[in-house]
Structures are given as structure tokens and as C-alpha cells.
């Protein structure tokens, strides 16, 4: 510093003392400056006051010499003390040079700057509030200062400033929020602690409504909640807890929509505390805001669904996530199935689809090529949300929801409980919004079918409920669903003849969903019921293991969920055109076993037992034509329907068939089945030899087919119990018996059915011979 330079009105002694390295001498100079400034104040000499402050600022506080800077700081503090209440007029000139010293490399100088600013603020009190942002910015830096003395000094200044803000009602919160939003993303734990302490103070001031600006800082608070320091995490928990209490007290003033996506982001974090806290907030938001949260459903589901598969280590998160899921599901109502009303152009511009904003943040989060459902987000992400959520009608965006559900269901790594929850959602949406959901059925249908291969029975049961709802919903019974996979369905259903006077008539096609009056309706070839049956059979054909392990289970459950007659009628009709004859035979055997043994089909068996109605005869004829793929099942169907003469005629044809070990095994199983409760009526009919000669003949025919085995012995013993050894009747007496049976019902053309049986078996024989010629014949021949 040039000693010859004029620093008037500062005397040379004051200048010399301000530049001294000793604190005591600088303090003496400060007292002289204080005295000088007081005189100027008394004289109202503002020009000289400004000149003194400018000199101390430019020539001392901002000097290159460290001792000069120290002298300038204490001098500026002395000026403020001398000015008293008038210091507010010169605060900008007083504060700026002091704040500049906060960045000094010398820790002692930073401490003196902190001390000087403390004195300036202490004198000015509320007058410093217009300069609060620059003070806060400087303090936030000192909060992370490595020097303990500087940090201690900054804490004193911080407490003073907090007292001033608490006492005043002129705090500019609007101007402060942008700075707070910026500083809240600091990674320094002391800076974070400083930020949290200020939020707590502002939240405690009655005249400051920080809740209005919560969307601006909520993301940053969750970032701080993940700090490694336990004390900071605890402080942040307290802050978030206070905000949540206030939200519960004043839900009408909360901007739920603007914070929804922020919660979605943090509900997906790997930090347990952040995830649990965010999930608790989400639960409260859904319950308090209600349908306001519906536009954010896809993002919420993306966050919530994976949590449902957590184990006991994250039990708390799982329980809260389950409440969120259930609460969100309840928000979907039948009103959401109504056509969307077009919005004005201005409103559409101001009301973007929140799912779109989430999709941009999630990347390939939903339905991407790799099927990944995870979302990656950066800290401080800006969240777009509807500007008029509270005013505009809430619209359910099914596209995003279905995309998320489809994504999670497609991911085989997803846990069982999540998959069940996804299926419950799909079922709920098909119940509440069937018309809108059927627009997505083509994309959902393949994955729903594939889910039938899941390892969990619970998943399969829920999956079947969804498929059954799709198959039976009136919303899906339209002709504009497009062509279906599988055989050519443009061909009419199988047409079976029932003789009538003059000419045989055609039987109706298989039944589908019920009509309004409760009578069975015919499933159209383009309905989802028929499509479901086709694809289910195709799946069984391609996945034989599934058919063996779960086939009966799946079909039995479907018979509970849908009309059993419709299922068997449609499957039989489809199998009639099946090109893979071996699969057709296996499938018919499976269906026949289910028909004969399942308690779920008790009513259907009773319907087939007497064939007294045209409807039951139609069903029998339809089943019969497909059952012809398997000779033994065809006989069992005749036993079930009490067509004993036709059963005998079929067994007579067995002599022309290729008898294999598999064939004899099926005969063995049929004999075992005859001894089961399902055929109690058949065994009792053996007591009436006169009226049931062909039943006994058919059983003897089976006996003659069997080798000397346990089944042979079993059937032989049963036939020995027949009371009348005379098994034959005259043709006249037989006609009388047949005339008495089913006299009131239309008759069935059994000759035509027998011809169909021979035709089908001829095809099977040709196929076996072709396989044998290629060397891949798999049937095991009986060695005599």
C-alpha cells in the first residue's frame, strides 16, 4: 500500500494502524473510525460516510495485503456500529467486501470476515433481510469450511440470522426458494446440515408457508435423506415428518400432482430409508388426493409393484407398498370407461400427460425392446406435472398402465407376489373399464397365455381369472377383432346330424357366453372365448410338459370360471380340425379324464347321462366326433351317455385297429374307472340284464381285449356278479327295449357316428404307417 496516498478523512495514524499485523493496533484504529463516523452521522454528512466505507472497502478489505484486508474488515464493522440504525442505508457497501473475504485462502482472514459480518448484521437486524440471499449463500459455504474456528464463527452468525428471520414478517420466501433449491443438492454433509436446519426454522415460522414451495425442494430433501451421516439423516427425517403432518392437516392446499413423480423416483431407490419414506408419502398422497393421483398411475405402479415381492428383510416397505397398490386400485371406477372428452387446445398444452414425462425419465422403463422395467433418474431432476390438476377432470391413462403391467408380467425375474398383483390389476381393469381395456387385449393376450406356464399355482389361478374375464366379457364379443391364430376359423362349426322325419337336420354350433335371457349363446369364431380355446390348445400342443403337469388343473379351473359346456364344446370343435393326430388323441384323453373324474363337471356329466334333450344330444355328437381320435375314450363317452349298443359296436371295430401297449393301457384304465363311483349307475344297470344286454356285451368285449392282467381279473369278477347268465336277446325283444328308451327324445344317427369313427381311425393308421416308414414310429406294438 502506498503510504503517501491520501486516505482522507482517515488520518495517517488510522491508516498505519489498520495495516499493522497486531490485532490490538487494528482494534484501536477501528475505535477511531467508529468515533469519526459517529461525528459524520451527527453532522448528517452522508458523503463522508460513503467515502469512509468506500476507502475501507476498496483500499483495505479488497487489498492484496492480508493485514490490510484484516484492517478493512474490522473498520467496516466499526462503521456499522457507528451508523447504528442508519446502517441499513449502506448495507450493500458494507456487506459485499466482507462476503468477498469468505473465499480467502487464509482461514484467519475468513474468521475475521465472519466476525465483521456478525457485527454488521447484529446492528442492522431486520434491515439485512433484503440481502438475505447473498448472506445465506456465503454462510452455506462457511458451513463446510474445514477450519473449526471459521465454522464456529459461522454458526454464531447463522444463529443470529435465524433469530432475525424468525422475528420478522418481511422475509422474501419467493426470492429465497431458487437459492434453496440450488443449494439443497450439495453433497457436503455440513452444507446439508446447514440447509436442513434452515428449512426447519422456516417451517416453524407461522407467517412463512413453506408448504407451497415443497415441490421445489422435496427431491433435494430425499437426496439428503440418503446421507451417510446418521445425524443428518435423522434431521431430514424430522423435516419430512413435519411436512407430512402439515400435509395431512391441510390437504386442500397441497400440490399433490407436482410432487407425485418425485415420489415415484425415490420409491425406486436402493436406499431402504429413502424408499420407505417415499412409499409412506405415496400412501398418504393416494389416500388424501384420491383421483388426482390417477394420471400418475403408471409411474406409481412402476415403483410399487416390485416392492410387493420383497422378503421379510424389507417387510415394512412391502406392507406400505401393498397399501399403496390397493388404494390406487380402488380409485379406478366404471366411470373411467367412459369415452374421453376432448379438451380445449390451450388446456391440453398446459396439461401434459404425466405418464409421458415419466417415460422420458425412465428411458426404456416400460415395454422397451429388452423388456426392462427399471428406471434410472438423476438427482435434481425437473418434474413436469399438470398445471390444472385440481380444476380439470382427471383422466385415467390406460396406455401407460397397461404398458407397465405388461412389462412386469413379461419379466420372468419378477417375484410371484408382484406377478399376482399385476394379474389382479388386469382383472380389475377388465371389470371396471372393459371397453378401454379390450383395445389392449391383443398385446396382453400372448403374455397372459404364456403365464400359464408359471411355476406358481397362485399365479396361474389369477391368470385364468383374467383370461376367463376376457373370454366372457361382452366387450370382447365383436367381429372386428381381426383374424385369429390357429386353424382357419372361417369354416363353420362341426355340423352333426340328428335325424328328423323326412331328413336329418344340422346340430347347432358350440355355445359361448350367455345371452340376456340366460340361455346359452354361440361363441363366434372371432370372439376372444374361441380365440382363447384355440391358443390354449396350441400351447398344449407345443408344450407337452405343460399339458401333462398342469393341463387338467388349468381346464378344471376354467370350468369353474366359465361355462364348462362351452369349453368342452369349443375344444371338441377345434380338435376336430387338428392336424397333429397324436396330439389330438392325447388331448381328447385328457379332456375325457377330466369329464369323467372332476367334481367341477358333475352337472355336465348329468346332462350327458340321459341324452333326453336336443341340447344334450348336440353336445354328445360334438364331443363324439373329436373323441374318435382316441378309441377307448370314445367307448367311455358311450358308457357315460348310456349308449351301450353303440359302445358294443365300437368295440367290435377294435378288431380292425392296431393294438398297442398304449391302447391296452387305456383299456386297463377304463376298467379301473368303471369301478369308480362315477360309474355306479352303470354297475347297477348290470342287475337288469334284460334291458341292458349290450352293456354286458360291451364289457365282455373289453374283457376279451385285455391280456391276463389285474384289470382282466377285476372286470371278470365284476361280470361274474351279473345275476342272469343269459346275455343274449332276440331281435324283437331288443327293438321293444330300444323303443321304450328315450321315447320322448329325438334319436341320434349312430350309423353316421360309427362311420365317422372308422374314418378318423383310418387317418390315424395312415399317419402311424407314415411314421413307421420314416423310422420314427413311437407306438409300442404288442408282442404276441
WOTA-V885087 format. One record per pair of residues at least 6 apart in sequence whose ideal C-beta (glycine too) atoms are under 8 Angstrom apart, sorted by sequence separation. I is the first residue (numbers start at 1). J is the second residue. D is the distance in whole Angstrom. If there is no record, write none. Layout:
I_J_D, I_J_D
//
This chain:
20_26_6, 40_46_8, 63_69_5, 83_89_8, 104_110_5, 145_151_5, 165_171_5, 186_192_6, 202_208_5, 227_233_6, 269_275_5, 359_365_7, 364_370_6, 386_392_7, 408_414_5, 454_460_6, 470_476_6, 483_489_8, 498_504_6, 499_505_8, 514_520_6, 515_521_5, 523_529_4, 524_530_7, 540_546_6, 541_547_8, 578_584_4, 595_601_6, 610_616_7, 611_617_5, 627_633_5, 628_634_6, 638_644_7, 657_663_7, 673_679_7, 685_691_8, 686_692_7, 706_712_4, 771_777_4, 7_14_8, 62_69_7, 80_87_5, 83_90_6, 87_94_7, 121_128_5, 128_135_6, 203_210_5, 226_233_8, 247_254_5, 268_275_7, 286_293_5, 293_300_7, 307_314_7, 310_317_6, 358_365_8, 359_366_7, 365_372_7, 366_373_6, 430_437_5, 497_504_4, 498_505_6, 514_521_6, 523_530_5, 539_546_7, 540_547_4, 594_601_7, 627_634_5, 685_692_5, 689_696_6, 771_778_7, 7_15_5, 10_18_8, 17_25_5, 18_26_6, 40_48_5, 41_49_7, 60_68_5, 61_69_6, 79_87_8, 101_109_6, 102_110_6, 120_128_8, 142_150_6, 143_151_7, 183_191_7, 202_210_5, 224_232_7, 225_233_6, 266_274_5, 267_275_6, 285_293_6, 310_318_4, 343_351_7, 364_372_6, 365_373_6, 414_422_8, 429_437_5, 451_459_7, 452_460_6, 497_505_7, 512_520_7, 513_521_6, 559_567_6, 607_615_8, 608_616_6, 638_646_5, 639_647_6, 674_682_7, 675_683_8, 729_737_8, 3_12_8, 17_26_6, 20_29_8, 40_49_5, 59_68_7, 60_69_7, 63_72_7, 101_110_7, 104_113_7, 142_151_7, 145_154_7, 186_195_7, 227_236_7, 266_275_7, 269_278_7, 309_318_8, 365_374_7, 451_460_7, 454_463_7, 497_506_7, 498_507_6, 511_520_4, 512_521_5, 558_567_6, 575_584_5, 578_587_8, 595_604_7, 596_605_7, 607_616_5, 611_620_6, 638_647_4, 674_683_7, 686_695_7, 703_712_7, 706_715_7, 768_777_6, 62_72_7, 307_317_5, 308_318_6, 365_375_4, 408_418_6, 409_419_6, 496_506_7, 497_507_7, 511_521_7, 512_522_5, 513_523_7, 595_605_7, 624_634_7, 627_637_5, 685_695_6, 686_696_7, 17_28_6, 18_29_5, 60_71_5, 61_72_3, 79_90_8, 101_112_7, 102_113_6, 142_153_8, 143_154_6, 184_195_5, 199_210_7, 225_236_5, 266_277_8, 267_278_5, 307_318_6, 310_321_8, 408_419_7, 426_437_8, 452_463_6, 495_506_5, 496_507_4, 511_522_6, 512_523_3, 540_551_6, 608_619_7, 768_779_6, 3_15_8, 17_29_3, 18_30_8, 37_49_6, 40_52_7, 60_72_3, 61_73_6, 101_113_4, 102_114_8, 142_154_4, 183_195_6, 224_236_5, 225_237_7, 266_278_4, 267_279_5, 363_375_7, 451_463_4, 452_464_8, 495_507_7, 510_522_7, 511_523_7, 512_524_7, 555_567_7, 575_587_6, 607_619_7, 608_620_6, 635_647_5, 638_650_7, 703_715_5, 3_16_8, 59_72_7, 308_321_6, 362_375_4, 363_376_6, 409_422_5, 509_522_5, 510_523_6, 575_588_6, 624_637_6, 682_695_7, 686_699_8, 702_715_6, 703_716_6, 15_29_8, 61_75_8, 80_94_6, 99_113_8, 121_135_7, 286_300_8, 307_321_4, 308_322_6, 361_375_7, 362_376_8, 408_422_5, 409_423_7, 508_522_7, 513_527_8, 623_637_6, 14_29_5, 17_32_8, 37_52_6, 57_72_7, 60_75_6, 61_76_6, 79_94_7, 98_113_5, 139_154_6, 142_157_8, 143_158_7, 180_195_7, 221_236_6, 225_240_7, 263_278_5, 267_282_6, 448_463_6, 494_509_8, 512_527_6, 608_623_8, 635_650_5, 13_29_8, 36_52_7, 56_72_5, 361_377_6, 493_509_3, 513_529_7, 571_587_8, 634_650_6, 635_651_6, 699_715_6, 703_719_7, 304_321_5, 308_325_7, 358_375_8, 405_422_5, 409_426_8, 492_509_7, 493_510_6, 512_529_5, 620_637_7, 1_19_6, 14_32_5, 76_94_5, 98_116_5, 99_117_7, 117_135_8, 139_157_6, 180_198_8, 199_217_7, 221_239_6, 222_240_8, 263_281_5, 264_282_8, 282_300_7, 426_444_7, 448_466_6, 449_467_7, 512_530_7, 536_554_7, 13_32_8, 14_33_6, 33_52_7, 56_75_4, 57_76_7, 98_117_5, 139_158_6, 180_199_8, 221_240_6, 263_282_5, 448_467_6, 572_591_8, 631_650_7, 699_718_7, 700_719_7, 56_76_5, 304_324_5, 305_325_7, 361_381_6, 405_425_6, 571_591_6, 699_719_6, 11_32_7, 76_97_7, 117_138_8, 282_303_7, 304_325_5, 405_426_6, 620_641_5, 14_36_8, 76_98_6, 95_117_7, 98_120_7, 139_161_7, 199_221_8, 263_285_7, 282_304_7, 426_448_8, 448_470_8, 631_653_8, 10_33_7, 33_56_7, 53_76_7, 56_79_7, 568_591_7, 620_643_8, 631_654_6, 696_719_7, 73_97_8, 279_303_8, 300_324_7, 301_325_8, 304_328_8, 401_425_8, 72_97_7, 73_98_6, 95_120_6, 136_161_8, 195_220_8, 260_285_7, 279_304_8, 445_470_7, 674_699_8, 10_36_8, 53_79_6, 94_120_5, 135_161_6, 259_285_7, 357_383_7, 631_657_6, 696_722_6, 9_36_6, 52_79_6, 301_328_7, 357_384_4, 402_429_8, 568_595_7, 700_727_8, 73_101_6, 114_142_6, 196_224_6, 279_307_7, 300_328_6, 357_385_7, 401_429_7, 423_451_8, 91_120_7, 132_161_8, 173_202_7, 195_224_7, 214_243_6, 256_285_5, 441_470_6, 493_522_8, 608_637_8, 49_79_8, 354_384_7, 611_641_5, 697_727_7, 9_40_8, 171_202_8, 297_328_6, 354_385_6, 373_404_7, 398_429_7, 609_640_7, 610_641_8, 611_642_7, 632_663_7, 671_702_6, 696_727_5, 69_101_6, 110_142_7, 192_224_5, 211_243_7, 256_288_7, 257_289_8, 264_296_7, 275_307_8, 352_384_6, 354_386_7, 419_451_7, 438_470_8, 493_525_8, 608_640_6, 609_641_7, 610_642_7, 611_643_8, 631_663_7, 670_702_7, 686_718_8, 87_120_7, 91_124_6, 95_128_8, 128_161_8, 132_165_7, 184_217_5, 256_289_4, 260_293_6, 267_300_8, 529_562_8, 608_641_5, 609_642_7, 633_666_8, 686_719_8, 689_722_6, 49_83_7, 171_205_7, 254_288_7, 268_302_7, 297_331_8, 352_386_7, 366_400_7, 373_407_4, 533_567_7, 537_571_6, 632_666_4, 636_670_5, 689_723_7, 690_724_7, 693_727_6, 62_97_6, 69_104_7, 99_134_6, 110_145_7, 118_153_7, 129_164_7, 162_197_8, 166_201_6, 173_208_6, 181_216_5, 185_220_5, 192_227_6, 200_235_7, 211_246_5, 254_289_8, 257_292_6, 261_296_6, 264_299_4, 268_303_5, 293_328_7, 351_386_5, 372_407_8, 373_408_6, 398_433_7, 402_437_8, 419_454_7, 427_462_7, 438_473_7, 441_476_7, 477_512_8, 490_525_7, 555_590_7, 559_594_8, 592_627_7, 605_640_6, 632_667_6, 635_670_7, 639_674_7, 667_702_6, 671_706_7, 683_718_7, 686_721_7, 687_722_8, 689_724_4, 693_728_7, 57_93_6, 61_97_4, 73_109_8, 87_123_5, 88_124_5, 91_127_6, 95_131_6, 99_135_8, 102_138_5, 111_147_7, 114_150_6, 121_157_7, 128_164_7, 129_165_7, 158_194_7, 162_198_7, 165_201_7, 171_207_8, 173_209_8, 177_213_5, 180_216_7, 181_217_6, 184_220_3, 193_229_8, 196_232_7, 203_239_7, 211_247_7, 237_273_8, 244_280_8, 248_284_7, 256_292_5, 257_293_8, 260_296_4, 264_300_6, 267_303_4, 350_386_8, 351_387_6, 367_403_4, 371_407_6, 420_456_8, 423_459_7, 430_466_7, 477_513_6, 489_525_4, 555_591_7, 564_600_7, 568_604_7, 630_666_7, 686_722_5, 687_723_6, 693_729_5, 53_90_6, 61_98_7, 87_124_5, 91_128_6, 110_147_7, 165_202_7, 171_208_6, 173_210_7, 180_217_6, 184_221_7, 240_277_6, 244_281_6, 247_284_7, 251_288_4, 256_293_7, 267_304_7, 283_320_6, 294_331_6, 350_387_5, 351_388_6, 366_403_4, 367_404_8, 396_433_7, 406_443_6, 410_447_5, 419_456_8, 438_475_5, 489_526_7, 529_566_7, 533_570_4, 537_574_6, 541_578_8, 564_601_6, 632_669_8, 636_673_7, 689_726_7, 62_100_6, 70_108_8, 74_112_7, 77_115_7, 81_119_6, 85_123_8, 96_134_8, 103_141_8, 107_145_8, 111_149_5, 115_153_6, 118_156_6, 122_160_6, 126_164_6, 166_204_7, 169_207_5, 185_223_6, 189_227_6, 193_231_7, 197_235_7, 200_238_7, 251_289_7, 257_295_8, 261_299_6, 264_302_7, 265_303_8, 268_306_8, 279_317_6, 282_320_8, 286_324_6, 293_331_7, 294_332_7, 350_388_6, 351_389_8, 366_404_5, 373_411_6, 398_436_5, 402_440_5, 406_444_6, 409_447_5, 420_458_6, 424_462_6, 427_465_5, 431_469_7, 437_475_8, 438_476_5, 533_571_6, 537_575_7, 552_590_6, 556_594_6, 588_626_6, 592_630_7, 632_670_6, 667_705_6, 668_706_7, 689_727_7, 9_48_6, 54_93_7, 57_96_8, 58_97_8, 61_100_7, 70_109_6, 73_112_5, 77_116_4, 80_119_6, 84_123_6, 88_127_3, 91_130_8, 92_131_7, 95_134_7, 99_138_5, 102_141_6, 107_146_8, 111_150_5, 114_153_4, 118_157_5, 121_160_6, 125_164_6, 129_168_6, 132_171_7, 151_190_7, 158_197_8, 162_201_5, 166_205_6, 177_216_5, 181_220_7, 184_223_7, 189_228_7, 193_232_5, 196_235_5, 200_239_6, 203_242_6, 211_250_7, 257_296_7, 260_299_7, 264_303_5, 367_406_6, 371_410_5, 372_411_8, 398_437_7, 405_444_8, 409_448_8, 420_459_6, 423_462_4, 427_466_5, 430_469_5, 434_473_5, 442_481_8, 474_513_7, 541_580_6, 544_583_8, 547_586_7, 551_590_5, 555_594_6, 559_598_7, 564_603_7, 565_604_6, 588_627_5, 667_706_6, 672_711_7, 675_714_7, 690_729_7, 50_90_7, 53_93_5, 57_97_4, 61_101_7, 66_106_6, 69_109_6, 73_113_6, 76_116_6, 80_120_4, 83_123_7, 87_127_7, 88_128_8, 91_131_6, 95_135_7, 102_142_6, 107_147_4, 110_150_5, 114_154_5, 117_157_6, 121_161_6, 132_172_7, 136_176_7, 165_205_7, 173_213_7, 177_217_8, 184_224_7, 189_229_5, 192_232_5, 196_236_6, 199_239_5, 203_243_7, 214_254_8, 215_255_5, 222_262_7, 233_273_7, 237_277_7, 244_284_6, 248_288_7, 260_300_7, 263_303_8, 267_307_8, 276_316_6, 280_320_6, 283_323_5, 287_327_6, 291_331_5, 367_407_5, 371_411_6, 416_456_5, 419_459_5, 423_463_6, 426_466_5, 430_470_6, 434_474_8, 435_475_5, 442_482_7, 530_570_6, 534_574_6, 547_587_7, 560_600_5, 564_604_5, 596_636_6, 639_679_7, 642_682_8, 671_711_4, 19_60_8, 26_67_8, 37_78_7, 41_82_7, 49_90_7, 53_94_6, 56_97_8, 126_167_7, 129_170_6, 212_253_7, 214_255_7, 218_259_5, 240_281_8, 247_288_7, 276_317_5, 279_320_4, 283_324_5, 286_327_4, 290_331_6, 347_388_7, 351_392_6, 359_400_7, 366_407_5, 373_414_8, 398_439_8, 399_440_8, 402_443_7, 406_447_6, 434_475_4, 472_513_5, 484_525_7, 489_530_7, 529_570_7, 533_574_6, 537_578_8, 552_593_7, 559_600_5, 588_629_5, 589_630_5, 592_633_4, 664_705_7, 668_709_7, 674_715_7, 693_734_7, 9_51_7, 10_52_7, 18_60_6, 29_71_7, 33_75_5, 37_79_5, 41_83_6, 70_112_5, 73_115_8, 74_116_6, 77_119_4, 81_123_6, 107_149_7, 111_153_5, 114_156_8, 118_160_6, 126_168_5, 129_171_6, 130_172_7, 133_175_6, 137_179_6, 144_186_8, 193_235_7, 200_242_8, 211_253_7, 272_314_7, 275_317_6, 279_321_6, 282_324_5, 286_328_5, 294_336_8, 355_397_5, 358_400_8, 365_407_8, 398_440_7, 402_444_7, 409_451_6, 416_458_7, 420_462_5, 423_465_7, 427_469_6, 434_476_8, 484_526_7, 541_583_5, 544_586_8, 552_594_6, 556_598_5, 559_601_6, 565_607_7, 584_626_7, 587_629_8, 588_630_5, 595_637_8, 664_706_7, 672_714_7, 9_52_6, 41_84_8, 46_89_8, 50_93_7, 66_109_6, 73_116_4, 77_120_6, 80_123_5, 107_150_6, 114_157_6, 121_164_7, 129_172_7, 133_176_6, 136_179_6, 140_183_5, 189_232_6, 196_239_6, 203_246_8, 211_254_7, 212_255_8, 215_258_4, 219_262_5, 226_269_7, 354_397_8, 416_459_6, 423_466_6, 430_473_6, 483_526_8, 520_563_7, 523_566_6, 540_583_8, 547_590_7, 589_632_8, 639_682_6, 642_685_8, 664_707_7, 668_711_4, 671_714_6, 675_718_7, 690_733_8, 26_70_6, 30_74_4, 34_78_4, 38_82_5, 76_120_7, 80_124_7, 126_170_7, 132_176_6, 144_188_4, 215_259_5, 218_262_5, 222_266_4, 276_320_7, 283_327_7, 353_397_6, 355_399_7, 482_526_8, 556_600_5, 585_629_4, 589_633_5, 592_636_6, 596_640_7, 667_711_7, 671_715_5, 674_718_8, 693_737_8, 10_55_6, 26_71_5, 29_74_8, 30_75_6, 33_78_4, 34_79_7, 37_82_4, 41_86_6, 143_188_8, 214_259_7, 226_271_5, 272_317_7, 279_324_6, 286_331_7, 347_392_6, 355_400_3, 479_524_7, 481_526_5, 486_531_8, 489_534_7, 520_565_7, 556_601_8, 559_604_8, 584_629_4, 585_630_5, 588_633_5, 592_637_7, 595_640_7, 19_65_7, 21_67_5, 29_75_7, 33_79_6, 36_82_8, 37_83_7, 133_179_5, 137_183_8, 140_186_7, 144_190_4, 219_265_7, 225_271_8, 481_527_8, 484_530_7, 485_531_8, 520_566_7, 541_587_8, 552_598_8, 648_694_4, 659_705_7, 691_737_5, 20_67_7, 23_70_8, 27_74_7, 30_77_7, 31_78_7, 34_81_6, 35_82_8, 136_183_8, 143_190_5, 144_191_5, 215_262_7, 219_266_8, 222_269_8, 226_273_7, 353_400_8, 477_524_7, 479_526_5, 481_528_7, 484_531_5, 487_534_7, 523_570_6, 540_587_6, 647_694_7, 651_698_6, 654_701_8, 690_737_8, 7_55_6, 19_67_6, 26_74_5, 30_78_4, 34_82_4, 143_191_5, 225_273_6, 226_274_5, 478_526_8, 486_534_4, 581_629_6, 644_692_6, 647_695_8, 19_68_5, 33_82_7, 225_274_5, 343_392_7, 478_527_8, 485_534_7, 486_535_7, 514_563_7, 573_622_6, 576_625_6, 645_694_4, 648_697_5, 652_701_7, 691_740_8, 18_68_7, 141_191_8, 143_193_7, 144_194_8, 477_527_5, 481_531_8, 484_534_6, 485_535_6, 513_563_8, 537_587_7, 569_619_6, 572_622_5, 576_626_5, 644_694_4, 648_698_4, 651_701_4, 691_741_8, 20_71_7, 140_191_6, 143_194_4, 476_527_6, 477_528_8, 486_537_8, 568_619_7, 572_623_5, 575_626_4, 578_629_8, 644_695_4, 647_698_4, 651_702_7, 654_705_6, 7_59_7, 19_71_6, 222_274_6, 225_277_6, 341_393_7, 476_528_4, 477_529_8, 486_538_6, 511_563_7, 18_71_3, 476_529_8, 485_538_7, 513_566_8, 569_622_6, 572_625_7, 573_626_7, 644_697_8, 648_701_6, 5_59_8, 17_71_7, 18_72_7, 140_194_6, 267_321_8, 511_565_6, 512_566_6, 565_619_6, 569_623_8, 572_626_4, 575_629_7, 644_698_6, 651_705_7, 139_194_7, 140_195_7, 222_277_7, 299_354_7, 340_395_6, 473_528_8, 511_566_5, 568_623_6, 571_626_8, 572_627_8, 18_74_8, 222_278_6, 299_355_7, 302_358_8, 471_527_8, 510_566_7, 18_75_6, 298_355_5, 471_528_5, 472_529_7, 1_59_7, 295_353_7, 296_354_5, 470_528_5, 471_529_4, 511_569_6, 512_570_8, 295_354_5, 296_355_8, 299_358_4, 510_569_3, 639_698_8, 295_355_7, 298_358_7, 302_362_7, 336_396_4, 510_570_5, 638_698_8, 471_532_5, 1_63_7, 136_198_7, 296_358_7, 470_532_7, 510_572_8, 299_362_8, 302_365_6, 510_573_5, 635_698_7, 1_65_6, 302_366_7, 332_396_6, 509_573_7, 467_532_6, 1_68_6, 306_373_8, 635_702_8, 298_366_7, 302_373_6, 609_681_7, 302_375_6, 605_678_7, 597_673_8, 589_666_7, 596_673_6, 494_572_8, 494_573_5, 597_676_7, 493_573_5, 597_678_6, 494_576_5, 596_678_6, 445_528_8, 452_536_8, 445_531_7, 449_535_5, 453_539_8, 491_577_7, 441_528_7, 449_536_7, 452_539_7, 487_574_7, 486_574_7, 488_577_8, 445_535_7, 449_539_6, 453_543_7, 460_550_7, 464_554_7, 468_558_6, 472_562_6, 487_577_5, 295_386_7, 467_558_8, 471_562_6, 487_578_8, 261_354_7, 453_546_6, 460_553_7, 464_557_5, 468_561_4, 645_738_8, 260_354_7, 264_358_7, 295_389_8, 452_546_7, 460_554_7, 464_558_6, 468_562_5, 329_424_8, 337_432_7, 261_357_7, 265_361_7, 325_421_6, 329_425_7, 332_428_6, 336_432_6, 337_433_4, 457_553_7, 461_557_6, 465_561_6, 257_354_7, 261_358_6, 292_389_5, 332_429_7, 336_433_5, 337_434_7, 453_550_8, 460_557_8, 464_561_6, 292_390_7, 334_432_5, 337_435_5, 452_550_7, 295_394_6, 297_396_7, 298_397_7, 305_404_8, 329_428_6, 333_432_6, 334_433_7, 337_436_6, 261_361_7, 294_394_5, 295_395_7, 297_397_7, 301_401_6, 332_432_5, 336_436_7, 294_395_8, 295_396_8, 299_400_8, 332_433_7, 649_750_7, 653_754_7, 292_394_6, 294_396_5, 295_397_6, 298_400_3, 302_404_5, 306_408_8, 452_554_6, 291_394_5, 297_400_7, 298_401_5, 301_404_5, 305_408_5, 297_401_5, 301_405_7, 646_750_5, 650_754_7, 653_757_7, 657_761_6, 298_403_7, 309_414_7, 310_415_8, 643_748_8, 645_750_8, 649_754_6, 653_758_7, 656_761_8, 268_374_7, 298_404_5, 309_415_2, 268_375_6, 301_408_8, 308_415_7, 309_416_7, 643_750_7, 646_753_7, 650_757_6, 658_765_6, 306_414_7, 309_417_5, 646_754_7, 653_761_8, 657_765_8, 268_377_8, 305_414_8, 306_415_8, 308_417_5, 309_418_4, 265_375_7, 308_418_5, 507_617_8, 508_618_6, 658_768_7, 507_618_4, 265_377_5, 306_418_6, 510_622_7, 305_418_5, 308_421_5, 507_621_6, 507_622_7, 265_381_7, 305_421_6, 498_614_7, 305_422_6, 662_779_6, 662_780_6, 664_782_7, 498_617_6, 660_779_5, 661_780_4, 498_618_7, 660_780_6, 661_781_8, 262_383_6, 658_779_7, 660_781_6, 661_782_6, 261_383_4, 496_618_7, 660_782_6, 261_384_8, 498_621_7, 634_757_6, 658_781_8, 659_782_5, 259_383_8, 261_385_7, 301_425_7, 497_621_8, 258_383_7, 260_385_7, 496_621_4, 496_622_6, 631_757_8, 258_385_5, 621_748_7, 257_385_5, 494_622_6, 496_624_8, 617_745_7, 620_748_7, 625_753_8, 628_756_6, 257_386_5, 496_625_7, 617_746_6, 624_753_6, 628_757_5, 612_742_6, 631_761_7, 494_625_6, 611_742_7, 614_745_8, 617_748_6, 625_756_6, 629_760_6, 257_389_4, 610_742_8, 612_744_7, 613_745_7, 614_746_6, 621_753_7, 624_756_8, 628_760_4, 256_389_7, 257_390_8, 612_745_4, 628_761_7, 611_745_7, 625_760_8, 629_764_7, 611_748_7, 223_379_5, 223_380_8, 219_379_7, 220_380_7, 219_380_7, 219_381_7, 219_383_7, 215_383_7, 585_764_7, 581_763_6, 581_764_5, 582_767_7, 581_767_5, 185_379_6, 185_380_5, 504_749_6, 500_746_7, 499_746_7, 498_746_5, 499_747_6, 504_752_8, 498_747_8, 499_748_8, 498_748_6, 499_749_5, 498_749_7, 497_749_5, 497_752_6
//
